[in-house]
């Protein structure tokens, strides 16, 4: 399965109330909300590279359902008016990368600049297999990547570089 097929599966995965009400899914949602608070509260005090799940350890099994829940939850949480952290590309990409990596999807966050804006306009987005992943409207296309985190790229097919 390539990144485009995976992206389509995640975006089209049905999330009826019966899926969201399962105890394991409900626990995952609560744990993800706590993760969001901890990640965003830590941003001013820790280097960004420390906010990614550690590589190695136990092999994570790919979970399309959890990835779909992670995407929906991230969007809903960052748009919720009472959530204390406003939506930015950095917060979206950090939270989604953290959650998706825990779902077995080895995404990275790309940090880039827009050369048309004199290099001062910045953006961050998800990357899988060197391609933008789960990006809305192709916002990342005009940005040139400057660096990626985590630095070591995982591959969807299990191979490295």
N, C-alpha and C positions, 0 to 999 in steps of 0.2 A: 504494500500500500504506500502510495506517495503522499507528500504533504497536502496536495490539493484534494485528493480523495479523503484524507483524514479530516481536513477542514470542513468539507461538505458533510461528512458524517456527524461531526460535532454540531454544526450549525442546524442540521435537520433532525437531530435526535429528539424524539418526543419526550417532553417532561410533564406528563399529566400529574395531577395531585397524588395519585396512587404511588408514583415513583418518588415524589418529594416527601411523602409521609412515611416512607419506610424508615424504621429506626436507624439503620446504618446510614441512609442518606441524610436524615435529620441531624445525626451526630456529625457527619461530614460538613454540613452547612454551618452548624454552630462552631465547629472547630475552625472552619475557614473564615468566619466573621471575626473570631478572636485573633486569628493569624493576621487579618487585615489591620486590626487595631494595633497589634504589636509591631508589624512591619512599618506602618506609617508613623507610629510614635517613635520608632528607632531611627528613622531617616535622618533627623538633624544631628544625631549623636554617634552614628556608626558609619563606616565606609560602606557604600552601596554593595560592593562585592561580597560583604559578609552576610547579606540578606538573602542569599540563594541557598536552597537545600544542598547539603553536601553531596558531592558526587561519590560514587562507590557505595559501599554498604550493600544492603540487600537489593536485588534486582526488582524494580517496580514493574508490575504487570500493567499493560496498557488497558485503561478503562475509559471507553468512549462515554459511558453514562456519567461518570464523575467529571470528565472533561467538559461535557455539556452543562452539567450543574455548575461547575466552576466558572464557565463563561457567562452564564445567565446571572449567577450570583454576583460576579464582579461588576457587571453592567448595572444591575439593580442597586447594589450597595453604593457605588460611586455616584449614582444619580438620586439616591434617596435624600430628601431635603434635610433630615435630621442627622445624617451621618456627618461627623465633625470634620472630615477631610474632603475637600472639594476634588472634583475629577480633573486629573491632568493626565497627559500621555505617560508620564513617568510612573505615577501611582498605578494606572491601569496596567502598564507593561510589567511592573514589578510584582503586583499581586497575581496577575494571570500567569506569569512565568513560574512563580513559586507554586501555585496550585497545580498547574499543568505538569510541572516536573514531578510532583507527587503522584500524578495520574499516569506516569510512565511516558510522558511526551518530552523529549529532551530539547525544549525550546531555549533560546537565548534571547537576551534583550540587546537590540542594536541601539546605539546612541549616535546620532548624526546631526549634520548641519546642512543648511540650504545655501549653496554657493551663490544663488541669485540674490540672496539677502545679505551678501557680504560676509557670510559665515557666522552671523550672529543669531540667526533663527535656528533653534534646536528642536529636536523631536526624538522620542524613543518609541520603539516598536518591537514586536516579537518576530523572531526569525527561526525557521526550521529548515534544515538542509540548505542553508544559504538563500532562502526565499522568505519574503514577508509572510507571516502566518497570522490568521484571524485579524487582519487589518481592515478597518472600515474605510471604504471609498478610496483605497490606494493612496492615503495621505503620505506614506513613506516614500513614494516614488521620486519626489523631487529632492529628497534628502540623501546626502552622501554619508555612509557609515564612517564614523571615526574610530570607534572601538565597540567590542561586544563583551557582555558579561553573561554567564561565566565565560572566561577566556577560552577554555577548552570546549570545543564543539562536540556535542553528542549527535548521533545520527539516528533518524527514525528507523533505518534498517538495521541498527545495532552496531554498525561499523564506526570506526573513528576516522580521523583524517590522517 
